[in-house]
Amino acid sequence: MTATVLGRARAAKPLVWLAMPLMALVNQYLAERTAQALAGREFGLGWLAAAIRTPWVQAWIGCEIVTLAVWMVVLSNLTLSAAFPMTALGYVLVIGLGWTVLAEPVTLAELIGGATILAGVWLLGDGEAKA
């Protein structure tokens, strides 16, 4: 690998570690708010029209576009096998979001699952660093 490619790969890692999990968190928050805004409506064309007019859906679409752009930058600088496992941090952040912002209970299984995800991401990152 050339020095330029290595430099770009190092620069992209913070995007994976920070931006991608945070984007996943924002996407899930907007999905939840959309679901709350549409609660009680019967699914159909009227539901779809209401969804499109909801500011939560509009923000969600914008967030998805930004997420896609960030992901393309990440993939242009890292291998998929290095980048993708790190996005799993978003799952752990969503558990925290549900608990802190949405007042959802956290179960022991979720805590163990989150810890397992963190351990797996750490192992994969450690393996990538050694490679």
N, C-alpha and C positions, 0 to 999 in steps of 0.2 A: 504494500500500500504506500502511496505517496504521502508526503507530509501534509499536503492540502486535504486529501481525503481523510486522514487521521484527525486533522484539526476540525473538519466539518463534522465528523462522527462525534468528537468530544463536545462540540457545540450543540449537537442535536440531543444528546442525552438529557440535559435539563428539560427540554421540551417534553420528552417522554415521561420523565419522573414527575414533572410538575403540571404541564399544560394538559396532557391527555387525561390523567385521572381527574383533574379539576374540571375539564370539559365534560367528562362522563358524569360527574357530580351535578353540574349545572343542567345537563340534559335530563337527568332523572328528576331533578327538582321541578323543572318546567313540565315534564310529563305528569308528575303528581298534581301540580297546580291545574293543568289542563283537565285531568280526570275529575278533579274537584269542581271545576267550573262547569263541566258537562254532566255532572251527576244528576240522575233523575230524568234525563232526556232519553227518549227512545231512539235506538240506533237506526239510522236511515239517512236519506238525503238532507233532511232538516238538521240532523245531528252534525253531519259533515259541514253544512253551511254555517252552523253556529260555531263549530270548531275553528273554521277558517277565519271567522270574525273575532275570535277570542285573542286578546293581546298575548296570552300565554303561548298559543300556538305560533303566533308570528315571531315571538322571541325565540321559541324553540327551533323554528326553521332557521332563523339567523344563527343561532348557536350551532346547529348542525353544519351549516356552511363553513363557519369558522373552524369547527372540529375537523371537517374534511380537509381544509387548507393546511392546518397544523399537521395532520396525519401525513399528508403528501410530503411536507417538508421533512418530517421525521423519517419516512420511508426512503426519501432520496439520500439520506445520510447514514442510515443504519440498515442492517439486515432485518427482515421480518421476524426471524427467530429471536433476535435481540430485542426488538421494539415491542412486539405484541404482548409478551408475558407481563411487562411492566404496566400495561394498561389495566391489569387486574387490580391495581391499587384503588381504582375507582369503586370496586365492590366494597372495599373496606370503608372508604369515605362515605358511601351511600348508607351503610349501617349507622355511621356517626350522624349523618344528616337526618335520618329517620328518627333517631333518638333525641338529638338536640333541638332540631327545628320543628319536626312534625310530631313530637311527643309519642313516638312509637316505642313499644317495649323492645328490649334487646334480650334475646334468649341466650342461654349458655351455648347452644349449638352455633348461633351466629358468631359469638365471641371466639369459639374454637375454630370455626371456618375462617374467620378473618385473620386469626393468628396463623393458620395454616397457609393462607394466601400470602401473607407477609413473609413467612419463612420460605415459601416457594419462590417468590420474587427475589428475595435476597440470595438464595442458592443460584438461581439463574443469572442474576447480575454478577455474582462472584465468579461463576463459570465463564461468563463473557469477558470479565476483566482478565482472567488468567489466560484466555485464548488469544 
